[in-house]
């Protein structure tokens, strides 16, 4: 099992913006790592306190093949100076590659969180 990390930001606190950003992020994570829906054991999302209009997991649930994947949402710690309007995700997958070969995905404003991992 491998963990694949990802994060993105949303432009506004609406369900549409949240779902669109999550779908863009999860799709990119799957494409860059060659992951199929049945290879995802679970997904854990966290969102900053300023995201209240919708659950990020609901955005992922709307993607094809995600109806059986266990999904979980949590509140991100409110740390002074942290990136606002940010959604993070950890996909637990059945990837059969060394951890160093996993491609983590940071989009939009979240690229600043881990510039060392942005490809």
Biopython code that builds the backbone (N, CA, C, O; Angstrom):
import numpy as np
from Bio.PDB.StructureBuilder import StructureBuilder

atoms = [
    (1, "UNK", "N", (0.843, -1.184, 0.000)),
    (1, "UNK", "CA", (0.000, 0.000, 0.000)),
    (1, "UNK", "C", (0.883, 1.240, 0.000)),
    (1, "UNK", "O", (1.918, 1.280, 0.664)),
    (2, "UNK", "N", (0.466, 2.235, -0.743)),
    (2, "UNK", "CA", (1.175, 3.510, -0.811)),
    (2, "UNK", "C", (0.201, 4.652, -0.570)),
    (2, "UNK", "O", (-0.965, 4.595, -0.961)),
    (3, "UNK", "N", (0.704, 5.680, 0.077)),
    (3, "UNK", "CA", (-0.054, 6.908, 0.261)),
    (3, "UNK", "C", (0.323, 7.896, -0.815)),
    (3, "UNK", "O", (1.504, 8.107, -1.091)),
    (4, "UNK", "N", (-0.678, 8.502, -1.421)),
    (4, "UNK", "CA", (-0.464, 9.527, -2.431)),
    (4, "UNK", "C", (-1.088, 10.811, -1.884)),
    (4, "UNK", "O", (-2.288, 10.866, -1.612)),
    (5, "UNK", "N", (-0.256, 11.837, -1.729)),
    (5, "UNK", "CA", (-0.737, 13.097, -1.171)),
    (5, "UNK", "C", (-1.072, 14.084, -2.267)),
    (5, "UNK", "O", (-0.530, 14.049, -3.372)),
    (6, "UNK", "N", (-1.999, 14.974, -1.907)),
    (6, "UNK", "CA", (-2.358, 16.031, -2.834)),
    (6, "UNK", "C", (-3.002, 17.180, -2.093)),
    (6, "UNK", "O", (-3.510, 17.012, -0.985)),
    (7, "UNK", "N", (-2.980, 18.339, -2.705)),
    (7, "UNK", "CA", (-3.637, 19.516, -2.131)),
    (7, "UNK", "C", (-3.958, 20.489, -3.246)),
    (7, "UNK", "O", (-3.316, 20.503, -4.296)),
    (8, "UNK", "N", (-4.969, 21.300, -2.989)),
    (8, "UNK", "CA", (-5.368, 22.342, -3.924)),
    (8, "UNK", "C", (-6.029, 23.454, -3.130)),
    (8, "UNK", "O", (-6.270, 23.317, -1.930)),
    (9, "UNK", "N", (-6.313, 24.534, -3.794)),
    (9, "UNK", "CA", (-7.066, 25.616, -3.174)),
    (9, "UNK", "C", (-8.318, 25.874, -4.005)),
    (9, "UNK", "O", (-8.399, 25.499, -5.175)),
    (10, "UNK", "N", (-9.296, 26.528, -3.368)),
    (10, "UNK", "CA", (-10.517, 26.916, -4.066)),
    (10, "UNK", "C", (-10.596, 28.438, -4.105)),
    (10, "UNK", "O", (-10.114, 29.125, -3.205)),
    (11, "UNK", "N", (-11.211, 28.943, -5.159)),
    (11, "UNK", "CA", (-11.332, 30.394, -5.328)),
    (11, "UNK", "C", (-12.460, 30.983, -4.504)),
    (11, "UNK", "O", (-12.419, 32.153, -4.123)),
    (12, "UNK", "N", (-13.468, 30.166, -4.230)),
    (12, "UNK", "CA", (-14.613, 30.648, -3.459)),
    (12, "UNK", "C", (-15.227, 29.493, -2.682)),
    (12, "UNK", "O", (-15.069, 28.329, -3.050)),
    (13, "UNK", "N", (-15.918, 29.822, -1.619)),
    (13, "UNK", "CA", (-16.530, 28.838, -0.748)),
    (13, "UNK", "C", (-17.931, 28.485, -1.254)),
    (13, "UNK", "O", (-18.943, 28.878, -0.673)),
    (14, "UNK", "N", (-17.955, 27.728, -2.361)),
    (14, "UNK", "CA", (-19.216, 27.222, -2.908)),
    (14, "UNK", "C", (-19.058, 25.728, -3.168)),
    (14, "UNK", "O", (-17.947, 25.240, -3.372)),
    (15, "UNK", "N", (-20.175, 25.009, -3.157)),
    (15, "UNK", "CA", (-20.120, 23.575, -3.458)),
    (15, "UNK", "C", (-19.477, 23.342, -4.820)),
    (15, "UNK", "O", (-18.634, 22.458, -4.978)),
    (16, "UNK", "N", (-19.880, 24.137, -5.791)),
    (16, "UNK", "CA", (-19.371, 23.950, -7.151)),
    (16, "UNK", "C", (-17.851, 24.099, -7.204)),
    (16, "UNK", "O", (-17.170, 23.282, -7.824)),
    (17, "UNK", "N", (-17.323, 25.126, -6.562)),
    (17, "UNK", "CA", (-15.874, 25.355, -6.572)),
    (17, "UNK", "C", (-15.147, 24.245, -5.822)),
    (17, "UNK", "O", (-14.094, 23.785, -6.262)),
    (18, "UNK", "N", (-15.698, 23.817, -4.704)),
    (18, "UNK", "CA", (-15.084, 22.743, -3.921)),
    (18, "UNK", "C", (-15.059, 21.454, -4.731)),
    (18, "UNK", "O", (-14.013, 20.816, -4.853)),
    (19, "UNK", "N", (-16.203, 21.066, -5.285)),
    (19, "UNK", "CA", (-16.281, 19.817, -6.044)),
    (19, "UNK", "C", (-15.382, 19.859, -7.272)),
    (19, "UNK", "O", (-14.697, 18.882, -7.573)),
    (20, "UNK", "N", (-15.380, 20.978, -7.982)),
    (20, "UNK", "CA", (-14.552, 21.127, -9.192)),
    (20, "UNK", "C", (-13.062, 20.985, -8.845)),
    (20, "UNK", "O", (-12.326, 20.296, -9.551)),
    (21, "UNK", "N", (-12.622, 21.629, -7.770)),
    (21, "UNK", "CA", (-11.209, 21.563, -7.382)),
    (21, "UNK", "C", (-10.816, 20.160, -6.941)),
    (21, "UNK", "O", (-9.736, 19.678, -7.283)),
    (22, "UNK", "N", (-11.689, 19.507, -6.183)),
    (22, "UNK", "CA", (-11.405, 18.143, -5.737)),
    (22, "UNK", "C", (-11.335, 17.195, -6.928)),
    (22, "UNK", "O", (-10.430, 16.363, -7.000)),
    (23, "UNK", "N", (-12.258, 17.307, -7.846)),
    (23, "UNK", "CA", (-12.245, 16.432, -9.014)),
    (23, "UNK", "C", (-11.003, 16.649, -9.863)),
    (23, "UNK", "O", (-10.415, 15.687, -10.356)),
    (24, "UNK", "N", (-10.600, 17.893, -10.038)),
    (24, "UNK", "CA", (-9.369, 18.198, -10.776)),
    (24, "UNK", "C", (-8.164, 17.571, -10.069)),
    (24, "UNK", "O", (-7.311, 16.964, -10.717)),
    (25, "UNK", "N", (-8.095, 17.715, -8.761)),
    (25, "UNK", "CA", (-6.969, 17.191, -7.989)),
    (25, "UNK", "C", (-6.910, 15.672, -8.021)),
    (25, "UNK", "O", (-5.872, 15.097, -8.348)),
    (26, "UNK", "N", (-8.016, 15.018, -7.685)),
    (26, "UNK", "CA", (-8.021, 13.550, -7.635)),
    (26, "UNK", "C", (-7.762, 12.960, -9.012)),
    (26, "UNK", "O", (-7.037, 11.973, -9.135)),
    (27, "UNK", "N", (-8.340, 13.545, -10.039)),
    (27, "UNK", "CA", (-8.091, 13.066, -11.401)),
    (27, "UNK", "C", (-6.605, 13.177, -11.752)),
    (27, "UNK", "O", (-6.038, 12.251, -12.332)),
    (28, "UNK", "N", (-5.980, 14.289, -11.410)),
    (28, "UNK", "CA", (-4.546, 14.463, -11.681)),
    (28, "UNK", "C", (-3.714, 13.446, -10.893)),
    (28, "UNK", "O", (-2.758, 12.883, -11.425)),
    (29, "UNK", "N", (-4.072, 13.214, -9.643)),
    (29, "UNK", "CA", (-3.342, 12.237, -8.825)),
    (29, "UNK", "C", (-3.427, 10.841, -9.435)),
    (29, "UNK", "O", (-2.436, 10.114, -9.487)),
    (30, "UNK", "N", (-4.621, 10.477, -9.896)),
    (30, "UNK", "CA", (-4.809, 9.158, -10.502)),
    (30, "UNK", "C", (-4.067, 9.045, -11.827)),
    (30, "UNK", "O", (-3.398, 8.043, -12.079)),
    (31, "UNK", "N", (-4.178, 10.063, -12.674)),
    (31, "UNK", "CA", (-3.516, 10.018, -13.979)),
    (31, "UNK", "C", (-2.004, 9.952, -13.844)),
    (31, "UNK", "O", (-1.359, 9.143, -14.511)),
    (32, "UNK", "N", (-1.435, 10.786, -12.994)),
    (32, "UNK", "CA", (0.033, 10.839, -12.865)),
    (32, "UNK", "C", (0.619, 9.586, -12.236)),
    (32, "UNK", "O", (1.798, 9.289, -12.424)),
    (33, "UNK", "N", (-0.195, 8.850, -11.491)),
    (33, "UNK", "CA", (0.291, 7.632, -10.829)),
    (33, "UNK", "C", (-0.272, 6.355, -11.427)),
    (33, "UNK", "O", (0.027, 5.264, -10.943)),
    (34, "UNK", "N", (-1.085, 6.471, -12.474)),
    (34, "UNK", "CA", (-1.672, 5.294, -13.114)),
    (34, "UNK", "C", (-2.603, 4.524, -12.185)),
    (34, "UNK", "O", (-2.603, 3.293, -12.187)),
    (35, "UNK", "N", (-3.389, 5.236, -11.398)),
    (35, "UNK", "CA", (-4.276, 4.611, -10.411)),
    (35, "UNK", "C", (-5.679, 4.457, -11.003)),
    (35, "UNK", "O", (-6.217, 5.383, -11.610)),
    (36, "UNK", "N", (-6.249, 3.285, -10.817)),
    (36, "UNK", "CA", (-7.641, 3.021, -11.182)),
    (36, "UNK", "C", (-8.495, 3.091, -9.915)),
    (36, "UNK", "O", (-7.986, 2.847, -8.821)),
    (37, "UNK", "N", (-9.772, 3.418, -10.041)),
    (37, "UNK", "CA", (-10.622, 3.530, -8.852)),
    (37, "UNK", "C", (-10.575, 2.309, -7.929)),
    (37, "UNK", "O", (-10.562, 2.456, -6.707)),
    (38, "UNK", "N", (-10.548, 1.112, -8.507)),
    (38, "UNK", "CA", (-10.545, -0.102, -7.673)),
    (38, "UNK", "C", (-9.229, -0.297, -6.913)),
    (38, "UNK", "O", (-9.144, -1.170, -6.049)),
    (39, "UNK", "N", (-8.209, 0.497, -7.221)),
    (39, "UNK", "CA", (-6.932, 0.427, -6.506)),
    (39, "UNK", "C", (-6.864, 1.395, -5.326)),
    (39, "UNK", "O", (-5.851, 1.453, -4.629)),
    (40, "UNK", "N", (-7.932, 2.152, -5.101)),
    (40, "UNK", "CA", (-7.964, 3.090, -3.983)),
    (40, "UNK", "C", (-8.654, 2.422, -2.807)),
    (40, "UNK", "O", (-9.828, 2.062, -2.893)),
    (41, "UNK", "N", (-7.929, 2.255, -1.712)),
    (41, "UNK", "CA", (-8.495, 1.642, -0.515)),
    (41, "UNK", "C", (-9.350, 2.615, 0.265)),
    (41, "UNK", "O", (-10.365, 2.227, 0.844)),
    (42, "UNK", "N", (-8.951, 3.878, 0.289)),
    (42, "UNK", "CA", (-9.689, 4.923, 1.006)),
    (42, "UNK", "C", (-9.072, 6.270, 0.659)),
    (42, "UNK", "O", (-7.951, 6.351, 0.157)),
    (43, "UNK", "N", (-9.835, 7.328, 0.939)),
    (43, "UNK", "CA", (-9.340, 8.692, 0.764)),
    (43, "UNK", "C", (-9.717, 9.495, 2.002)),
    (43, "UNK", "O", (-10.849, 9.438, 2.483)),
    (44, "UNK", "N", (-8.750, 10.237, 2.500)),
    (44, "UNK", "CA", (-8.958, 11.091, 3.668)),
    (44, "UNK", "C", (-8.732, 12.529, 3.232)),
    (44, "UNK", "O", (-7.658, 12.879, 2.743)),
    (45, "UNK", "N", (-9.751, 13.356, 3.413)),
    (45, "UNK", "CA", (-9.689, 14.763, 3.053)),
    (45, "UNK", "C", (-9.633, 15.623, 4.307)),
    (45, "UNK", "O", (-10.209, 15.279, 5.340)),
    (46, "UNK", "N", (-8.928, 16.749, 4.199)),
    (46, "UNK", "CA", (-9.042, 17.789, 5.220)),
    (46, "UNK", "C", (-9.227, 19.113, 4.492)),
    (46, "UNK", "O", (-8.740, 19.309, 3.378)),
    (47, "UNK", "N", (-9.948, 20.019, 5.157)),
    (47, "UNK", "CA", (-10.201, 21.337, 4.576)),
    (47, "UNK", "C", (-9.974, 22.390, 5.650)),
    (47, "UNK", "O", (-10.240, 22.160, 6.830)),
    (48, "UNK", "N", (-9.485, 23.532, 5.231)),
    (48, "UNK", "CA", (-9.288, 24.625, 6.173)),
    (48, "UNK", "C", (-10.640, 25.137, 6.655)),
    (48, "UNK", "O", (-11.671, 24.873, 6.038)),
    (49, "UNK", "N", (-10.624, 25.868, 7.759)),
    (49, "UNK", "CA", (-11.863, 26.287, 8.418)),
    (49, "UNK", "C", (-12.725, 27.225, 7.593)),
    (49, "UNK", "O", (-13.902, 27.411, 7.902)),
    (50, "UNK", "N", (-12.160, 27.825, 6.541)),
    (50, "UNK", "CA", (-12.932, 28.746, 5.708)),
    (50, "UNK", "C", (-13.694, 28.032, 4.588)),
    (50, "UNK", "O", (-14.377, 28.678, 3.794)),
    (51, "UNK", "N", (-13.581, 26.718, 4.524)),
    (51, "UNK", "CA", (-14.334, 25.931, 3.540)),
    (51, "UNK", "C", (-15.490, 25.263, 4.284)),
    (51, "UNK", "O", (-15.296, 24.324, 5.056)),
    (52, "UNK", "N", (-16.692, 25.771, 4.032)),
    (52, "UNK", "CA", (-17.866, 25.299, 4.766)),
    (52, "UNK", "C", (-19.059, 24.956, 3.875)),
    (52, "UNK", "O", (-20.061, 24.442, 4.372)),
    (53, "UNK", "N", (-18.976, 25.224, 2.580)),
    (53, "UNK", "CA", (-20.133, 25.070, 1.697)),
    (53, "UNK", "C", (-20.390, 23.630, 1.265)),
    (53, "UNK", "O", (-21.494, 23.313, 0.823)),
    (54, "UNK", "N", (-19.405, 22.761, 1.382)),
    (54, "UNK", "CA", (-19.589, 21.382, 0.949)),
    (54, "UNK", "C", (-18.456, 20.496, 1.425)),
    (54, "UNK", "O", (-17.372, 20.964, 1.773)),
    (55, "UNK", "N", (-18.739, 19.208, 1.431)),
    (55, "UNK", "CA", (-17.731, 18.230, 1.817)),
    (55, "UNK", "C", (-16.840, 17.901, 0.620)),
    (55, "UNK", "O", (-17.357, 17.555, -0.442)),
    (56, "UNK", "N", (-15.513, 18.000, 0.764)),
    (56, "UNK", "CA", (-14.639, 17.623, -0.352)),
    (56, "UNK", "C", (-14.874, 16.193, -0.836)),
    (56, "UNK", "O", (-14.820, 15.934, -2.039)),
    (57, "UNK", "N", (-15.130, 15.272, 0.072)),
    (57, "UNK", "CA", (-15.342, 13.879, -0.336)),
    (57, "UNK", "C", (-16.518, 13.736, -1.303)),
    (57, "UNK", "O", (-16.508, 12.854, -2.162)),
    (58, "UNK", "N", (-17.511, 14.580, -1.173)),
    (58, "UNK", "CA", (-18.655, 14.527, -2.083)),
    (58, "UNK", "C", (-18.215, 14.825, -3.514)),
    (58, "UNK", "O", (-18.752, 14.255, -4.464)),
    (59, "UNK", "N", (-17.244, 15.713, -3.668)),
    (59, "UNK", "CA", (-16.707, 15.990, -4.999)),
    (59, "UNK", "C", (-16.060, 14.759, -5.603)),
    (59, "UNK", "O", (-16.257, 14.469, -6.783)),
    (60, "UNK", "N", (-15.287, 14.029, -4.804)),
    (60, "UNK", "CA", (-14.647, 12.812, -5.295)),
    (60, "UNK", "C", (-15.686, 11.744, -5.596)),
    (60, "UNK", "O", (-15.566, 11.011, -6.578)),
    (61, "UNK", "N", (-16.706, 11.656, -4.749)),
    (61, "UNK", "CA", (-17.752, 10.637, -4.925)),
    (61, "UNK", "C", (-18.434, 10.763, -6.280)),
    (61, "UNK", "O", (-18.938, 9.775, -6.813)),
    (62, "UNK", "N", (-18.455, 11.962, -6.841)),
    (62, "UNK", "CA", (-19.121, 12.204, -8.120)),
    (62, "UNK", "C", (-18.287, 11.733, -9.319)),
    (62, "UNK", "O", (-18.793, 11.709, -10.441)),
    (63, "UNK", "N", (-17.020, 11.358, -9.102)),
    (63, "UNK", "CA", (-16.189, 10.854, -10.197)),
    (63, "UNK", "C", (-16.575, 9.409, -10.531)),
    (63, "UNK", "O", (-16.998, 8.663, -9.647)),
    (64, "UNK", "N", (-16.434, 9.011, -11.794)),
    (64, "UNK", "CA", (-16.774, 7.636, -12.182)),
    (64, "UNK", "C", (-15.967, 6.605, -11.394)),
    (64, "UNK", "O", (-14.755, 6.744, -11.226)),
    (65, "UNK", "N", (-16.654, 5.573, -10.916)),
    (65, "UNK", "CA", (-15.996, 4.469, -10.231)),
    (65, "UNK", "C", (-15.716, 4.687, -8.756)),
    (65, "UNK", "O", (-15.127, 3.819, -8.112)),
    (66, "UNK", "N", (-16.122, 5.820, -8.205)),
    (66, "UNK", "CA", (-15.804, 6.130, -6.808)),
    (66, "UNK", "C", (-16.919, 5.764, -5.828)),
    (66, "UNK", "O", (-16.802, 6.047, -4.636)),
    (67, "UNK", "N", (-17.990, 5.144, -6.306)),
    (67, "UNK", "CA", (-19.134, 4.860, -5.455)),
    (67, "UNK", "C", (-18.840, 3.864, -4.339)),
    (67, "UNK", "O", (-19.563, 3.852, -3.342)),
    (68, "UNK", "N", (-17.811, 3.027, -4.462)),
    (68, "UNK", "CA", (-17.500, 2.034, -3.430)),
    (68, "UNK", "C", (-16.270, 2.399, -2.594)),
    (68, "UNK", "O", (-15.926, 1.672, -1.663)),
    (69, "UNK", "N", (-15.610, 3.504, -2.910)),
    (69, "UNK", "CA", (-14.390, 3.889, -2.193)),
    (69, "UNK", "C", (-14.765, 4.559, -0.867)),
    (69, "UNK", "O", (-15.534, 5.520, -0.868)),
    (70, "UNK", "N", (-14.236, 4.069, 0.267)),
    (70, "UNK", "CA", (-14.487, 4.747, 1.539)),
    (70, "UNK", "C", (-13.816, 6.126, 1.548)),
    (70, "UNK", "O", (-12.630, 6.254, 1.243)),
    (71, "UNK", "N", (-14.595, 7.152, 1.902)),
    (71, "UNK", "CA", (-14.109, 8.532, 1.912)),
    (71, "UNK", "C", (-14.379, 9.146, 3.278)),
    (71, "UNK", "O", (-15.360, 8.807, 3.941)),
    (72, "UNK", "N", (-13.492, 10.060, 3.694)),
    (72, "UNK", "CA", (-13.610, 10.668, 5.017)),
    (72, "UNK", "C", (-13.178, 12.123, 4.940)),
    (72, "UNK", "O", (-12.161, 12.445, 4.326)),
    (73, "UNK", "N", (-13.959, 13.003, 5.568)),
    (73, "UNK", "CA", (-13.625, 14.426, 5.641)),
    (73, "UNK", "C", (-13.253, 14.799, 7.068)),
    (73, "UNK", "O", (-13.814, 14.268, 8.026)),
    (74, "UNK", "N", (-12.296, 15.721, 7.201)),
    (74, "UNK", "CA", (-11.902, 16.241, 8.511)),
    (74, "UNK", "C", (-11.566, 17.722, 8.372)),
    (74, "UNK", "O", (-11.356, 18.224, 7.268)),
    (75, "UNK", "N", (-11.520, 18.399, 9.490)),
    (75, "UNK", "CA", (-11.166, 19.818, 9.532)),
    (75, "UNK", "C", (-9.649, 19.917, 9.689)),
    (75, "UNK", "O", (-9.061, 19.261, 10.548)),
    (76, "UNK", "N", (-9.028, 20.740, 8.855)),
    (76, "UNK", "CA", (-7.592, 21.000, 8.972)),
    (76, "UNK", "C", (-7.332, 21.867, 10.203)),
    (76, "UNK", "O", (-8.144, 22.734, 10.525)),
    (77, "UNK", "N", (-6.237, 21.650, 10.880)),
    (77, "UNK", "CA", (-5.869, 22.491, 12.022)),
    (77, "UNK", "C", (-5.801, 23.949, 11.591)),
    (77, "UNK", "O", (-5.325, 24.255, 10.498)),
    (78, "UNK", "N", (-6.270, 24.837, 12.436)),
    (78, "UNK", "CA", (-6.244, 26.269, 12.147)),
    (78, "UNK", "C", (-4.941, 26.849, 12.692)),
    (78, "UNK", "O", (-4.888, 27.319, 13.829)),
    (79, "UNK", "N", (-3.912, 26.810, 11.884)),
    (79, "UNK", "CA", (-2.588, 27.264, 12.281)),
    (79, "UNK", "C", (-2.364, 28.675, 11.743)),
    (79, "UNK", "O", (-2.608, 28.944, 10.567)),
    (80, "UNK", "N", (-1.908, 29.555, 12.596)),
    (80, "UNK", "CA", (-1.666, 30.937, 12.201)),
    (80, "UNK", "C", (-0.727, 31.002, 11.007)),
    (80, "UNK", "O", (0.337, 30.383, 11.003)),
    (81, "UNK", "N", (-1.136, 31.761, 9.991)),
    (81, "UNK", "CA", (-0.310, 31.938, 8.797)),
    (81, "UNK", "C", (-0.428, 30.820, 7.776)),
    (81, "UNK", "O", (0.280, 30.835, 6.769)),
    (82, "UNK", "N", (-1.305, 29.849, 8.010)),
    (82, "UNK", "CA", (-1.418, 28.741, 7.059)),
    (82, "UNK", "C", (-2.191, 29.166, 5.809)),
    (82, "UNK", "O", (-2.873, 30.191, 5.797)),
    (83, "UNK", "N", (-2.067, 28.369, 4.782)),
    (83, "UNK", "CA", (-2.687, 28.646, 3.488)),
    (83, "UNK", "C", (-4.212, 28.572, 3.602)),
    (83, "UNK", "O", (-4.746, 27.541, 4.013)),
    (84, "UNK", "N", (-4.919, 29.647, 3.245)),
    (84, "UNK", "CA", (-6.391, 29.620, 3.323)),
    (84, "UNK", "C", (-7.018, 28.883, 2.142)),
    (84, "UNK", "O", (-6.373, 28.637, 1.123)),
    (85, "UNK", "N", (-8.289, 28.540, 2.312)),
    (85, "UNK", "CA", (-9.099, 27.924, 1.255)),
    (85, "UNK", "C", (-8.402, 26.700, 0.653)),
    (85, "UNK", "O", (-8.367, 26.533, -0.567)),
    (86, "UNK", "N", (-7.856, 25.859, 1.509)),
    (86, "UNK", "CA", (-7.039, 24.731, 1.071)),
    (86, "UNK", "C", (-7.701, 23.397, 1.405)),
    (86, "UNK", "O", (-8.228, 23.203, 2.500)),
    (87, "UNK", "N", (-7.660, 22.495, 0.446)),
    (87, "UNK", "CA", (-8.138, 21.124, 0.615)),
    (87, "UNK", "C", (-6.952, 20.198, 0.411)),
    (87, "UNK", "O", (-6.231, 20.300, -0.581)),
    (88, "UNK", "N", (-6.761, 19.296, 1.358)),
    (88, "UNK", "CA", (-5.700, 18.292, 1.258)),
    (88, "UNK", "C", (-6.340, 16.917, 1.177)),
    (88, "UNK", "O", (-7.441, 16.709, 1.686)),
    (89, "UNK", "N", (-5.652, 15.977, 0.537)),
    (89, "UNK", "CA", (-6.159, 14.608, 0.450)),
    (89, "UNK", "C", (-5.010, 13.623, 0.547)),
    (89, "UNK", "O", (-3.901, 13.882, 0.080)),
    (90, "UNK", "N", (-5.298, 12.492, 1.161)),
    (90, "UNK", "CA", (-4.380, 11.358, 1.202)),
    (90, "UNK", "C", (-5.127, 10.176, 0.621)),
    (90, "UNK", "O", (-6.099, 9.700, 1.207)),
    (91, "UNK", "N", (-4.673, 9.698, -0.538)),
    (91, "UNK", "CA", (-5.228, 8.488, -1.136)),
    (91, "UNK", "C", (-4.406, 7.302, -0.671)),
    (91, "UNK", "O", (-3.184, 7.295, -0.819)),
    (92, "UNK", "N", (-5.061, 6.309, -0.115)),
    (92, "UNK", "CA", (-4.405, 5.060, 0.257)),
    (92, "UNK", "C", (-4.648, 4.095, -0.889)),
    (92, "UNK", "O", (-5.788, 3.721, -1.167)),
    (93, "UNK", "N", (-3.571, 3.694, -1.551)),
    (93, "UNK", "CA", (-3.700, 2.959, -2.811)),
    (93, "UNK", "C", (-2.925, 1.649, -2.806)),
    (93, "UNK", "O", (-2.073, 1.410, -1.950)),
    (94, "UNK", "N", (-3.242, 0.813, -3.782)),
    (94, "UNK", "CA", (-2.544, -0.453, -3.980)),
    (94, "UNK", "C", (-1.419, -0.316, -5.004)),
    (94, "UNK", "O", (-1.123, -1.264, -5.731)),
    (95, "UNK", "N", (-0.798, 0.847, -5.063)),
    (95, "UNK", "CA", (0.318, 1.039, -5.993)),
    (95, "UNK", "C", (1.456, 0.081, -5.662)),
    (95, "UNK", "O", (1.783, -0.149, -4.498)),
    (96, "UNK", "N", (2.042, -0.463, -6.701)),
    (96, "UNK", "CA", (3.158, -1.387, -6.518)),
    (96, "UNK", "C", (4.443, -0.732, -7.031)),
    (96, "UNK", "O", (5.106, -1.249, -7.931)),
    (97, "UNK", "N", (4.778, 0.421, -6.435)),
    (97, "UNK", "CA", (6.006, 1.134, -6.780)),
    (97, "UNK", "C", (6.691, 1.542, -5.477)),
    (97, "UNK", "O", (6.029, 1.641, -4.444)),
    (98, "UNK", "N", (7.990, 1.779, -5.504)),
    (98, "UNK", "CA", (8.642, 2.300, -4.300)),
    (98, "UNK", "C", (8.048, 3.652, -3.907)),
    (98, "UNK", "O", (7.636, 4.420, -4.777)),
    (99, "UNK", "N", (8.000, 3.947, -2.622)),
    (99, "UNK", "CA", (7.409, 5.201, -2.155)),
    (99, "UNK", "C", (8.057, 6.410, -2.827)),
    (99, "UNK", "O", (7.380, 7.402, -3.100)),
    (100, "UNK", "N", (9.357, 6.338, -3.095)),
    (100, "UNK", "CA", (10.053, 7.464, -3.722)),
    (100, "UNK", "C", (9.569, 7.733, -5.146)),
    (100, "UNK", "O", (9.809, 8.814, -5.685)),
    (101, "UNK", "N", (8.890, 6.766, -5.758)),
    (101, "UNK", "CA", (8.389, 6.932, -7.121)),
    (101, "UNK", "C", (6.933, 7.398, -7.184)),
    (101, "UNK", "O", (6.397, 7.621, -8.270)),
    (102, "UNK", "N", (6.300, 7.541, -6.032)),
    (102, "UNK", "CA", (4.938, 8.043, -5.996)),
    (102, "UNK", "C", (4.964, 9.531, -6.365)),
    (102, "UNK", "O", (5.824, 10.277, -5.897)),
    (103, "UNK", "N", (4.029, 9.947, -7.195)),
    (103, "UNK", "CA", (3.950, 11.344, -7.607)),
    (103, "UNK", "C", (2.841, 12.021, -6.817)),
    (103, "UNK", "O", (1.661, 11.737, -7.019)),
    (104, "UNK", "N", (3.226, 12.915, -5.921)),
    (104, "UNK", "CA", (2.279, 13.690, -5.129)),
    (104, "UNK", "C", (1.906, 14.930, -5.933)),
    (104, "UNK", "O", (2.729, 15.454, -6.684)),
    (105, "UNK", "N", (0.672, 15.400, -5.778)),
    (105, "UNK", "CA", (0.160, 16.452, -6.655)),
    (105, "UNK", "C", (-0.314, 17.655, -5.834)),
    (105, "UNK", "O", (-1.153, 17.526, -4.942)),
    (106, "UNK", "N", (0.235, 18.807, -6.152)),
    (106, "UNK", "CA", (-0.150, 20.063, -5.504)),
    (106, "UNK", "C", (-0.535, 21.043, -6.600)),
    (106, "UNK", "O", (0.275, 21.373, -7.467)),
    (107, "UNK", "N", (-1.778, 21.505, -6.554)),
    (107, "UNK", "CA", (-2.305, 22.377, -7.594)),
    (107, "UNK", "C", (-2.640, 23.758, -7.039)),
    (107, "UNK", "O", (-2.773, 23.952, -5.830)),
    (108, "UNK", "N", (-2.770, 24.698, -7.952)),
    (108, "UNK", "CA", (-3.177, 26.068, -7.636)),
    (108, "UNK", "C", (-2.302, 26.642, -6.523)),
    (108, "UNK", "O", (-1.083, 26.470, -6.540)),
    (109, "UNK", "N", (-2.915, 27.319, -5.562)),
    (109, "UNK", "CA", (-2.151, 27.938, -4.478)),
    (109, "UNK", "C", (-1.437, 26.945, -3.588)),
    (109, "UNK", "O", (-0.496, 27.311, -2.885)),
    (110, "UNK", "N", (-1.867, 25.693, -3.606)),
    (110, "UNK", "CA", (-1.248, 24.668, -2.757)),
    (110, "UNK", "C", (0.147, 24.270, -3.237)),
    (110, "UNK", "O", (0.865, 23.572, -2.520)),
    (111, "UNK", "N", (0.537, 24.693, -4.415)),
    (111, "UNK", "CA", (1.901, 24.398, -4.895)),
    (111, "UNK", "C", (2.945, 24.963, -3.926)),
    (111, "UNK", "O", (4.058, 24.447, -3.831)),
    (112, "UNK", "N", (2.574, 26.027, -3.211)),
    (112, "UNK", "CA", (3.510, 26.642, -2.267)),
    (112, "UNK", "C", (3.755, 25.775, -1.035)),
    (112, "UNK", "O", (4.731, 25.992, -0.316)),
    (113, "UNK", "N", (2.883, 24.794, -0.781)),
    (113, "UNK", "CA", (3.052, 23.935, 0.388)),
    (113, "UNK", "C", (4.252, 23.002, 0.252)),
    (113, "UNK", "O", (4.989, 22.786, 1.214)),
    (114, "UNK", "N", (4.443, 22.456, -0.937)),
    (114, "UNK", "CA", (5.531, 21.511, -1.176)),
    (114, "UNK", "C", (6.143, 21.724, -2.551)),
    (114, "UNK", "O", (5.992, 20.881, -3.435)),
    (115, "UNK", "N", (6.838, 22.851, -2.741)),
    (115, "UNK", "CA", (7.431, 23.099, -4.059)),
    (115, "UNK", "C", (8.446, 22.016, -4.449)),
    (115, "UNK", "O", (8.709, 21.810, -5.633)),
    (116, "UNK", "N", (9.011, 21.330, -3.457)),
    (116, "UNK", "CA", (9.966, 20.272, -3.730)),
    (116, "UNK", "C", (9.298, 19.054, -4.388)),
    (116, "UNK", "O", (9.982, 18.243, -5.013)),
    (117, "UNK", "N", (7.979, 18.920, -4.255)),
    (117, "UNK", "CA", (7.283, 17.779, -4.816)),
    (117, "UNK", "C", (6.522, 18.105, -6.097)),
    (117, "UNK", "O", (5.998, 17.201, -6.749)),
    (118, "UNK", "N", (6.455, 19.356, -6.458)),
    (118, "UNK", "CA", (5.698, 19.761, -7.649)),
    (118, "UNK", "C", (6.495, 19.434, -8.906)),
    (118, "UNK", "O", (7.632, 19.878, -9.069)),
    (119, "UNK", "N", (5.889, 18.660, -9.780)),
    (119, "UNK", "CA", (6.550, 18.267, -11.036)),
    (119, "UNK", "C", (5.776, 18.820, -12.208)),
    (119, "UNK", "O", (6.161, 18.606, -13.357)),
]
sb = StructureBuilder()
sb.init_structure("model")
sb.init_model(0)
sb.init_chain("A")
sb.init_seg("    ")
for serial, (resi, resn, name, xyz) in enumerate(atoms, 1):
    if name == "N":
        sb.init_residue(resn, " ", resi, " ")
    sb.init_atom(name, np.array(xyz, "f"), 0.0, 1.0, " ", f" {name:<3s}", serial, name[0])
structure = sb.get_structure()
